[in-house]
Amino acid sequence: VDPGEEVLIPSPAWPNLGEAVRIAGGMPVPVPYRQGADGRFSLPLADLMAAVTPRTRVIVVNSPSNPTGWVMSLGEMQALLDAARERGLWILSDEVYN
């Protein structure tokens, strides 16, 4: 990440993700999870893509998410991959719990 470039981070997230982006000179952009009436979290692809700007370079994915417990489905993974490829974006997958 070059100075001024953006990294989309689903939020809430472990604080180290945003701080690592700042240390590199980038700008973390939080993208909030949605919480349904049943208490479960989701991260609609449309929300991620709405946050993309010309300065966006990376989308972080943390699945299973700490602290929400959200897990990205295989279909969501493929849709995100397709959208990122169309826009020339990197995906950084935090799989510490895998």
C-alpha positions in Angstrom: 0.0 0.0 0.0 1.4 3.4 -1.0 0.7 6.5 1.0 -2.9 7.7 0.6 -4.2 4.4 -0.8 -7.2 2.9 0.8 -7.7 -0.6 2.4 -11.3 -1.7 3.0 -11.7 -3.4 6.4 -14.9 -5.0 7.6 -15.8 -3.5 10.9 -15.6 -4.1 13.8 -12.2 -5.7 13.3 -9.1 -6.5 15.3 -7.3 -3.2 15.7 -4.0 -4.4 14.3 -5.5 -4.5 10.8 -6.1 -0.8 10.6 -2.9 0.1 12.4 -0.8 -2.0 9.9 -2.4 -0.1 7.1 -1.6 3.3 8.8 2.0 2.2 9.4 2.4 1.6 5.7 1.0 5.1 5.0 -2.4 3.8 3.8 -5.9 4.8 4.9 -8.1 2.1 6.5 -11.7 2.4 5.4 -14.1 0.6 7.8 -17.1 -1.2 6.1 -19.6 -2.1 8.8 -21.1 -5.5 9.1 -24.9 -5.6 9.1 -26.6 -7.3 12.0 -30.0 -9.0 11.3 -32.9 -9.3 13.7 -31.6 -12.8 14.6 -28.3 -11.3 15.8 -26.3 -12.8 12.9 -23.9 -10.7 11.0 -23.5 -10.3 7.3 -21.3 -8.4 4.9 -23.1 -7.7 1.7 -20.9 -7.5 -1.4 -22.8 -4.3 -2.4 -21.6 -2.6 0.8 -18.0 -3.4 0.1 -18.3 -2.3 -3.5 -20.0 0.9 -2.5 -16.9 1.8 -0.4 -14.5 1.4 -3.3 -13.0 4.6 -4.6 -10.3 5.3 -7.2 -7.8 5.1 -4.2 -8.9 1.7 -3.0 -6.2 -1.0 -3.5 -7.1 -3.8 -1.0 -10.1 -5.5 0.6 -9.4 -7.4 3.8 -11.4 -10.5 4.6 -11.4 -12.0 8.0 -13.4 -15.2 8.0 -14.3 -16.4 10.6 -14.5 -12.8 11.8 -13.2 -11.7 15.1 -15.2 -10.4 16.9 -18.5 -11.0 15.0 -18.2 -14.7 14.2 -19.3 -14.0 10.6 -18.2 -16.7 8.1 -17.9 -15.9 4.4 -19.6 -18.6 2.2 -18.0 -20.1 -0.8 -20.5 -18.2 -3.0 -19.6 -14.9 -1.3 -15.9 -15.6 -1.8 -16.4 -16.2 -5.5 -18.5 -13.1 -5.9 -15.9 -11.0 -4.1 -13.1 -12.5 -6.2 -15.0 -11.6 -9.4 -15.7 -8.1 -8.3 -12.1 -7.5 -7.1 -10.7 -8.8 -10.4 -13.0 -6.5 -12.4 -11.6 -3.5 -10.4 -8.0 -4.6 -10.1 -8.1 -4.9 -6.3 -6.1 -7.1 -4.1 -7.8 -9.3 -1.5 -6.0 -9.9 1.8 -7.4 -12.9 3.6 -6.8 -13.1 7.3 -7.2 -16.8 8.1 -5.6 -16.9 11.5 -8.4 -19.1 12.7 -8.3 -21.6 9.9 
